[in-house]
């Protein structure tokens, strides 16, 4: 793959998981637009277009991950940035999600990060601008109804991010995460489609974010790019909220 052009990420190579759609694809496109050579890893990378490299990978399978990372490194000429974005959602309480679903969601959302990071770290150690960015969630820090399993997985992601930042600072590898609020992504779209009243459900999701709307995939991608980029060279062990003020603001009810 030929080198990308000029920009903040010129000369750098990035791997984005869950890059076939939504936040992952928006991130890959933004990084490529800023000069990076980019590979997207996904179960279905058919939505990825050149110059971005689309590779099939299953984050629950270490052999699949190892092979995809090795291919990406060979095609991109190295690895400087890893964006651990692959994840799945879940609705329910500790009683209603079957144990098999608990195991699957934790396998994807938490162990998926472990597998990718293990495969990427030897290459990242050779970079002069190494960064890992994990996609976390507002669910890591705010108690949301019917999200016990998802919240547990994202709480683990935030804690893992901090521990990895401490472990790898001596390697010159920065590790951060982004905490989106409810984002307008294909997964949320499917969630809305399955609701009894999709319009009312969308309105409720928009209303719980103080800005009164869902977060866009492009807005989350911009936060990921900031944390991944050389201009954030002094930032590690940080969780950056992109949630329309949901975590930090406590507004008075609007008068009718």
C-alpha positions as CSV (number, residue, x, y, z in Angstrom):
1,X,0.0,0.0,0.0
2,X,1.4,3.4,-1.0
3,X,2.1,6.0,1.6
4,X,-0.7,8.5,2.4
5,X,-0.3,12.2,1.8
6,X,0.3,15.1,4.1
7,X,-1.5,15.8,7.4
8,X,-1.2,15.3,11.1
9,X,-0.9,11.5,10.7
10,X,1.4,11.6,7.6
11,X,3.8,8.7,7.9
12,X,1.8,6.8,10.5
13,X,-0.1,3.5,10.2
14,X,-3.3,2.8,12.0
15,X,-5.5,-0.3,12.6
16,X,-9.2,0.3,13.5
17,X,-11.3,-2.6,14.7
18,X,-15.0,-2.7,14.1
19,X,-14.2,-0.5,11.1
20,X,-16.9,-1.8,8.8
21,X,-19.5,0.8,9.8
22,X,-20.4,3.4,12.4
23,X,-17.8,4.9,14.6
24,X,-15.1,2.6,13.4
25,X,-15.5,3.5,9.7
26,X,-15.9,7.2,10.5
27,X,-12.6,7.0,12.4
28,X,-10.8,5.2,9.7
29,X,-11.9,7.7,7.1
30,X,-10.9,10.6,9.3
31,X,-7.4,9.2,10.0
32,X,-6.9,8.5,6.3
33,X,-8.0,12.0,5.4
34,X,-5.4,13.3,7.8
35,X,-2.6,11.3,6.2
36,X,-2.6,7.9,7.9
37,X,-2.3,4.6,6.2
38,X,-5.3,2.7,7.6
39,X,-6.6,-0.8,7.9
40,X,-10.1,-1.7,9.1
41,X,-10.6,-5.0,10.8
42,X,-14.2,-6.3,10.9
43,X,-16.3,-9.4,10.6
44,X,-17.7,-7.8,7.4
45,X,-15.3,-5.2,5.9
46,X,-17.3,-4.9,2.7
47,X,-18.2,-1.3,3.5
48,X,-14.5,-0.3,3.5
49,X,-13.2,1.4,0.4
50,X,-9.8,2.3,-0.9
51,X,-7.4,3.7,0.1
52,X,-8.4,2.1,3.4
53,X,-7.5,-1.5,3.7
54,X,-10.4,-3.8,4.7
55,X,-9.5,-7.0,6.5
56,X,-11.7,-9.8,7.9
57,X,-11.1,-10.5,11.6
58,X,-12.9,-11.9,14.5
59,X,-11.9,-10.2,17.8
60,X,-13.0,-13.3,19.8
61,X,-10.4,-15.5,18.0
62,X,-6.7,-14.9,18.8
63,X,-5.5,-16.7,15.6
64,X,-7.8,-14.5,13.5
65,X,-6.6,-11.4,15.2
66,X,-2.9,-12.3,14.9
67,X,-3.2,-13.0,11.2
68,X,-5.1,-9.8,10.5
69,X,-2.7,-7.6,12.5
70,X,0.3,-9.3,10.7
71,X,-1.3,-8.6,7.3
72,X,-2.0,-5.0,8.3
73,X,1.5,-4.4,9.5
74,X,2.9,-5.9,6.3
75,X,0.6,-4.0,4.0
76,X,0.9,-0.7,5.9
77,X,4.6,-0.9,6.6
78,X,4.3,-0.9,10.4
79,X,1.9,0.1,13.1
80,X,1.6,3.3,15.1
81,X,-2.0,3.6,16.2
82,X,-4.5,1.0,17.4
83,X,-8.1,1.9,17.8
84,X,-10.0,-0.8,19.7
85,X,-13.5,0.0,18.6
86,X,-15.1,-3.4,18.0
87,X,-18.0,-4.0,20.4
88,X,-21.5,-5.3,20.8
89,X,-24.4,-4.0,22.8
90,X,-26.8,-5.7,25.2
91,X,-30.1,-4.8,27.0
92,X,-31.3,-6.2,30.3
93,X,-30.7,-6.6,34.0
94,X,-28.4,-9.0,35.8
95,X,-31.4,-11.4,35.8
96,X,-32.6,-11.2,32.3
97,X,-29.4,-11.6,30.3
98,X,-28.5,-15.3,30.0
99,X,-25.0,-16.2,31.2
100,X,-24.1,-17.2,27.7
101,X,-24.8,-13.6,26.6
102,X,-22.7,-12.3,29.5
103,X,-19.8,-14.4,28.3
104,X,-20.2,-13.3,24.7
105,X,-20.4,-9.6,25.3
106,X,-17.4,-9.6,27.7
107,X,-15.5,-11.8,25.2
108,X,-16.0,-9.2,22.5
109,X,-16.0,-5.9,24.4
110,X,-13.2,-6.7,26.9
111,X,-11.2,-9.7,25.7
112,X,-11.3,-8.3,22.2
113,X,-9.3,-5.4,23.3
114,X,-6.9,-7.7,25.1
115,X,-6.4,-9.9,22.0
116,X,-5.8,-6.9,19.6
117,X,-3.5,-5.2,22.1
118,X,-1.4,-8.3,22.6
119,X,-1.0,-8.7,18.8
120,X,-0.2,-5.0,18.3
121,X,2.1,-4.2,21.2
122,X,5.3,-5.6,19.7
123,X,4.8,-3.4,16.6
124,X,3.7,-0.3,18.6
125,X,6.9,-0.5,20.7
126,X,8.8,0.2,17.5
127,X,6.9,3.4,16.8
128,X,7.9,6.9,17.8
129,X,4.3,8.0,18.1
130,X,2.5,5.0,19.4
131,X,-1.1,5.3,20.7
132,X,-4.0,3.0,21.6
133,X,-7.5,4.4,21.9
134,X,-10.3,2.2,23.2
135,X,-13.9,2.9,22.6
136,X,-15.6,2.9,26.0
137,X,-19.1,4.4,26.8
138,X,-21.0,6.7,29.1
139,X,-22.3,3.4,30.5
140,X,-18.9,3.0,32.3
141,X,-19.6,5.9,34.6
142,X,-23.4,6.5,34.6
143,X,-26.0,4.0,35.9
144,X,-28.3,3.4,33.0
145,X,-31.4,1.2,33.2
146,X,-31.5,-2.1,31.4
147,X,-27.8,-1.9,30.6
148,X,-26.2,-4.1,33.4
149,X,-24.2,-6.3,31.1
150,X,-23.2,-3.6,28.7
151,X,-22.2,-1.3,31.6
152,X,-20.1,-4.0,33.2
153,X,-18.2,-4.5,30.0
154,X,-17.5,-0.8,29.4
155,X,-16.6,-0.3,33.1
156,X,-14.0,-3.0,32.5
157,X,-12.8,-1.2,29.4
158,X,-12.2,2.1,31.3
159,X,-10.3,0.4,34.1
160,X,-8.3,-1.6,31.5
161,X,-7.4,1.6,29.7
162,X,-6.0,3.1,32.9
163,X,-4.0,-0.1,33.7
164,X,-2.6,-0.3,30.2
165,X,-1.6,3.3,30.3
166,X,0.4,2.6,33.4
167,X,1.9,-0.6,32.1
168,X,3.1,0.8,28.7
169,X,4.1,4.4,29.4
170,X,7.7,3.2,29.7
171,X,7.3,1.7,26.2
172,X,6.3,5.1,24.8
173,X,2.8,4.0,24.2
174,X,-0.1,6.2,25.2
175,X,-3.4,4.6,26.1
176,X,-6.7,6.5,26.3
177,X,-10.4,5.9,25.8
178,X,-13.4,7.8,24.5
179,X,-16.7,7.6,26.3
180,X,-19.5,8.4,23.9
181,X,-23.1,9.0,24.9
182,X,-25.8,7.5,22.8
183,X,-24.5,7.7,19.2
184,X,-26.4,7.7,16.0
185,X,-24.9,4.4,14.7
186,X,-26.3,1.3,13.0
187,X,-26.5,-0.5,16.3
188,X,-28.7,2.2,17.8
189,X,-30.7,2.3,14.7
190,X,-31.5,-1.4,15.0
191,X,-32.3,-0.8,18.7
192,X,-34.8,1.9,17.7
193,X,-36.3,-0.2,15.0
194,X,-37.1,-3.0,17.5
195,X,-38.9,-0.7,19.9
196,X,-42.6,-0.6,20.2
197,X,-42.6,3.1,19.3
198,X,-39.3,4.0,17.5
199,X,-40.1,7.7,17.4
200,X,-40.8,7.9,21.1
201,X,-37.7,5.9,21.9
202,X,-35.5,8.1,19.8
203,X,-37.0,11.2,21.5
204,X,-36.3,9.7,25.0
205,X,-32.7,8.9,24.0
206,X,-32.2,12.4,22.7
207,X,-33.8,14.0,25.8
208,X,-31.5,12.3,28.3
209,X,-28.4,14.0,26.7
210,X,-28.4,17.7,27.7
211,X,-27.6,18.9,24.2
212,X,-30.9,17.3,23.1
213,X,-29.6,15.1,20.4
214,X,-27.7,11.9,19.7
215,X,-23.9,12.1,19.2
216,X,-22.7,11.6,15.7
217,X,-20.2,8.9,14.7
218,X,-18.0,11.7,13.2
219,X,-17.9,13.6,16.5
220,X,-16.7,10.4,18.3
221,X,-14.2,9.9,15.5
222,X,-12.8,13.4,16.0
223,X,-12.2,12.6,19.7
224,X,-10.5,9.4,18.8
225,X,-8.3,11.1,16.3
226,X,-7.3,13.7,18.8
227,X,-6.2,11.1,21.4
228,X,-4.5,9.0,18.7
229,X,-2.6,11.9,17.2
230,X,0.9,13.3,17.9
231,X,-0.6,16.6,19.1
232,X,-1.9,14.7,22.2
233,X,1.6,13.5,23.1
234,X,1.2,14.4,26.8
235,X,-2.2,12.7,27.2
236,X,-2.4,9.2,28.5
237,X,-4.7,7.4,30.9
238,X,-7.6,9.7,30.0
239,X,-11.3,9.1,29.3
240,X,-12.7,11.7,27.0
241,X,-16.4,12.1,27.2
242,X,-18.3,12.7,23.9
243,X,-21.8,12.6,25.4
244,X,-23.6,15.9,24.9
245,X,-23.0,16.7,28.5
246,X,-24.7,13.6,29.9
247,X,-22.1,12.7,32.4
248,X,-21.1,16.1,33.9
249,X,-24.1,18.4,33.5
250,X,-27.1,18.6,35.8
251,X,-29.6,21.0,34.2
252,X,-32.8,22.3,35.5
253,X,-35.9,21.0,33.6
254,X,-36.8,23.3,30.7
255,X,-39.9,25.4,31.3
256,X,-42.7,24.8,28.8
